[in-house]
Amino acid sequence: MVEPLRQLQKAGVVQAVAIESLGPQDSVAQFDAIFLHLVDLNTSSEPWLLPLLNEALLAGLALICDADDPYFFAADGVAFDDKIAPHLSLMKQLLAAAHVVTVTTAPLKQEFATLARAVVVVPNMIDVHTAPRRAAGQGKVRVGWCGGPTHADDLAMFLPAMAQLQQRAEVEFVIFGMFDRNFDQTVQRARQMSKPDREKDPSLASFGRMADALHGVRYEHVPSVSYAEFSARLAELNFDIGVCPLLETRFNRCRSAVKFYQYVAAGTVTVASDVASYQNECNQLASNTTASWLQKLEPLVNSEKLRETTLSEQFAYVRANRSWPAGLDLYQQLFTRMSEAAKRGRRV
């Protein structure tokens, strides 16, 4: 939700003020709308944020809530009871109070349909014209993956294809993210644990499957960075090919194709899983089998010309359909409509 506000402020459409910056004497009545991410209301923020939201609603402000994941069931490889469950009642309270909830995909809209008054799909967008671009022009072909711990099983599914690809060609493989540090040591410790012990914790079990699948893969790990640093770091890593493996699960069906947009904006051609998130978005799709991933990757590894033409097609799609001018119009219309309707006391 930070990026839409940044883009709107850059265009002079809104003046954004961080809610945390308000002092005890500041009234929310000076604003037209409150824009929150769903997880902003939690057990830590409840004492100060909930009274502020009640004041805002009484003052006729629009309350817009953004959600990018289906938080009401466990993410793949996450201990749900520890991570999310303590905050669920507050999240539901925020959803019920919001005039509208913005989500990034149609499946995510369906998950929230019974929990909110109105749910609107606003796809992820990216600024392809100002995003840092990679340098290119290097030796070995570099294949990159980026993501967080909830993608451990997705990565594990892909790794056998990378192991076979490295047997056929000189390919460097980079894992960007997953953990901030100590990745290699954690892989070794996970391999040394018994599977019954790993299975006691969903996160550890998922990471353990990924650690096992890394056998035979030559890789470099690059620690994750902050959101503000991500685009520049992705360009610096200089991936020729970016991969987006994604298993078909209920949680994954709600994910957007934002990694595809990020790769393309950096000048990296993308191959993604042939699942709902990437269908009708990315033009290079692999079914989730080792043979299919090899079939898609090997020609791109062996032909710089093919990488260039495929990237050109992907860039044209993202620029036309997922760049910020279009997203800016959607958010501007949404903010204007919600603010006017809230002031009139109408349900929107």
Sequence and secondary structure as in RCSB ss.txt:
>XXXX:A:sequence
MVEPLRQLQKAGVVQAVAIESLGPQDSVAQFDAIFLHLVDLNTSSEPWLLPLLNEALLAGLALICDADDPYFFAA
DGVAFDDKIAPHLSLMKQLLAAAHVVTVTTAPLKQEFATLARAVVVVPNMIDVHTAPRRAAGQGKVRVGWCGGPT
HADDLAMFLPAMAQLQQRAEVEFVIFGMFDRNFDQTVQRARQMSKPDREKDPSLASFGRMADALHGVRYEHVPSV
SYAEFSARLAELNFDIGVCPLLETRFNRCRSAVKFYQYVAAGTVTVASDVASYQNECNQLASNTTASWLQKLEPL
VNSEKLRETTLSEQFAYVRANRSWPAGLDLYQQLFTRMSEAAKRGRRV
>XXXX:A:secstr
 HHHHHHHHHTTS     GGG  TT  GGG SEEEEEGGGSSTTTHHHHHHHHHHHHHTT EEEEE SS TTS  
TT  HHHHTGGGHHHHHHHHHH SEEEESSHHHHHHHTTTSS EEE    B TTTS       SSEEEEEEE GG
GHHHHHHHHHHHHHHHHHS EEEEEEESSSS HHHHHHHHHHS HHHHTTSHHHHHHHHHHHHTTT  EEEE   
 HHHHHHHHHHHT SEEEE     HHHHT  SHHHHHHHHTT EEEEESSTTTTTT S EE SSHHHHHHHHHHH
HH HHHHHHHHHHHHHHHHHHSBHHHHHHHHHHHHHHHHHHHHTT   
